[in-house]
Amino acid sequence: MVNFKNISNRSHENKEPRKCQNCMIIRIFLLSVLFIVLLGLIKSDKLHHLQVVTPTNAAIFIIIIGIVMFLVKLTKHLLEKNQN
């Protein structure tokens, strides 16, 4: 008889710890915000190009990215469903 407890323990020992994708996204976002703040403090008179970055434009960008990601995942799901 096979001891399933030992088999499951061995499979967990070989796995490398993964970093959470949400944590990575939050870290990148915070670094981006920090970079923009530092850039604003250093080059305040030359930042007229960043006037395009407004809360409304950021919200529109996030919504568009969300819709695109949804459509990609939906088509992937439908293609996998049709293959099965």
C-alpha positions in Angstrom: 0.0 0.0 0.0 1.3 3.4 -0.9 1.7 6.1 1.7 0.0 9.1 0.1 1.1 11.5 2.9 4.8 11.0 1.9 4.0 11.5 -1.8 2.2 14.7 -1.3 5.0 16.0 1.0 7.6 15.3 -1.7 5.6 17.2 -4.3 5.5 20.3 -2.1 9.2 20.2 -1.4 10.2 20.6 -5.0 8.1 23.6 -5.7 9.7 27.0 -5.6 7.8 29.8 -3.8 6.0 32.0 -6.2 5.5 35.7 -5.8 1.9 36.9 -5.9 1.0 38.5 -9.2 -1.2 41.1 -7.4 1.8 42.0 -5.1 4.0 42.5 -8.1 1.4 44.8 -9.8 1.1 46.8 -6.6 4.8 47.2 -6.3 5.2 48.3 -9.9 2.4 50.8 -9.4 3.9 52.2 -6.3 7.4 52.5 -7.9 5.8 54.3 -10.9 4.0 56.8 -8.6 7.3 57.4 -6.6 9.1 58.0 -9.9 6.5 60.5 -11.0 6.7 62.3 -7.7 10.5 62.4 -7.8 10.4 63.6 -11.3 7.9 66.3 -10.4 10.1 67.5 -7.5 13.3 67.6 -9.7 11.9 69.0 -13.0 8.8 70.9 -12.0 9.1 73.5 -14.8 9.5 70.9 -17.6 6.5 68.7 -16.8 3.9 70.3 -18.9 3.8 67.1 -21.0 2.3 65.2 -18.0 -0.8 67.4 -18.0 -2.5 64.6 -20.0 -2.3 62.3 -17.0 -5.5 63.1 -15.1 -7.7 60.9 -13.0 -10.3 60.7 -15.7 -7.7 59.6 -18.3 -6.3 57.1 -15.9 -9.8 55.7 -15.2 -10.5 55.4 -19.0 -7.1 53.7 -19.5 -7.9 51.2 -16.7 -11.4 50.5 -18.1 -10.0 49.9 -21.6 -7.3 47.6 -20.4 -9.9 45.7 -18.4 -12.2 45.3 -21.4 -9.3 44.1 -23.6 -8.2 41.6 -20.9 -11.8 40.3 -20.6 -12.2 39.9 -24.3 -8.9 38.0 -24.6 -9.8 35.7 -21.7 -13.3 35.2 -23.2 -12.0 34.2 -26.6 -9.5 31.9 -25.0 -12.2 30.2 -23.0 -14.5 29.8 -26.0 -11.7 28.4 -28.1 -10.8 25.9 -25.4 -14.5 25.0 -24.9 -14.9 24.3 -28.7 -11.7 22.1 -28.7 -13.1 19.9 -25.9 
